[in-house]
Amino acid sequence: MIILFDVVIFAYGAYAIYAAIRLKKKQELTSFFTGGDNSPVRDKRGYIEAVYGKTILMGAVAAVYGGVGFVNDYFTPVPVIMKALMLLFLTAIVWFAISIRRAKRQYW
């Protein structure tokens, strides 16, 4: 059962990286970045610059956490590494949520 969560977290991380790269290339906001908010953005380019790197970092942390969690659950336990990664992952989630909220307030 836990393996399913690891796969979902890994997939989220991979998709976040993909969505950020696509955002930077096409300069088009998707619902992944707007949260369903369809109101016009005051400074789209500024918002994209503000969230691009943060999204890549969050996606990388999620993908690493999901991948190592899968290895931990399916192949060989690495409890010390998992505890450190869990702390990093939870910290990254809080940091990312605050960063996105600030970027929306500033550029939306």
GICOR-V242247 format. One record per backbone hydrogen bond with DSSP energy under -0.5 kcal/mol. CO is the residue of the C=O (numbers start at 0). NH is the residue of the N-H. E is the energy in kcal/mol with one decimal. If there is no record, write none. Layout:
co:CO nh:NH e:E
co:CO nh:NH e:E
This chain:
co:0 nh:3 e:-0.7
co:0 nh:4 e:-1.0
co:1 nh:5 e:-2.0
co:2 nh:6 e:-2.3
co:3 nh:7 e:-2.3
co:4 nh:8 e:-2.8
co:5 nh:9 e:-2.4
co:6 nh:10 e:-2.6
co:7 nh:11 e:-2.5
co:8 nh:12 e:-2.3
co:9 nh:13 e:-2.6
co:10 nh:14 e:-2.6
co:11 nh:15 e:-2.7
co:12 nh:16 e:-2.0
co:13 nh:17 e:-2.3
co:14 nh:18 e:-3.3
co:15 nh:19 e:-2.2
co:16 nh:20 e:-2.3
co:17 nh:21 e:-2.4
co:18 nh:22 e:-2.4
co:19 nh:23 e:-2.3
co:20 nh:24 e:-2.2
co:21 nh:25 e:-2.9
co:22 nh:26 e:-2.1
co:29 nh:32 e:-1.5
co:29 nh:33 e:-1.5
co:30 nh:34 e:-1.9
co:33 nh:36 e:-1.2
co:35 nh:37 e:-0.6
co:42 nh:46 e:-2.3
co:43 nh:47 e:-2.6
co:44 nh:48 e:-2.2
co:45 nh:49 e:-2.1
co:46 nh:50 e:-2.1
co:47 nh:51 e:-2.1
co:48 nh:52 e:-0.6
co:50 nh:54 e:-2.5
co:51 nh:55 e:-2.1
co:52 nh:56 e:-2.4
co:53 nh:57 e:-2.5
co:54 nh:58 e:-2.7
co:55 nh:59 e:-2.3
co:56 nh:60 e:-2.4
co:57 nh:61 e:-2.5
co:58 nh:62 e:-2.6
co:59 nh:63 e:-2.5
co:60 nh:64 e:-2.6
co:61 nh:65 e:-2.9
co:62 nh:66 e:-2.6
co:63 nh:67 e:-2.9
co:64 nh:68 e:-2.4
co:65 nh:69 e:-2.1
co:66 nh:70 e:-2.1
co:67 nh:71 e:-2.9
co:68 nh:72 e:-2.3
co:69 nh:73 e:-2.8
co:70 nh:74 e:-2.0
co:70 nh:75 e:-1.6
co:77 nh:81 e:-2.4
co:78 nh:82 e:-2.2
co:79 nh:83 e:-2.0
co:80 nh:84 e:-2.8
co:81 nh:85 e:-2.6
co:82 nh:86 e:-2.0
co:83 nh:87 e:-2.3
co:84 nh:88 e:-3.1
co:85 nh:89 e:-2.7
co:86 nh:90 e:-2.3
co:87 nh:91 e:-2.6
co:88 nh:92 e:-2.2
co:89 nh:93 e:-2.0
co:90 nh:94 e:-2.7
co:91 nh:95 e:-2.7
co:92 nh:96 e:-2.4
co:93 nh:97 e:-2.3
co:94 nh:98 e:-2.5
co:95 nh:99 e:-2.7
co:96 nh:100 e:-2.1
co:97 nh:101 e:-2.4
co:98 nh:102 e:-2.5
co:99 nh:103 e:-2.5
co:100 nh:104 e:-2.2
co:101 nh:105 e:-2.2
co:102 nh:106 e:-2.7
co:103 nh:107 e:-2.1
co:106 nh:41 e:-0.8
co:106 nh:42 e:-1.9
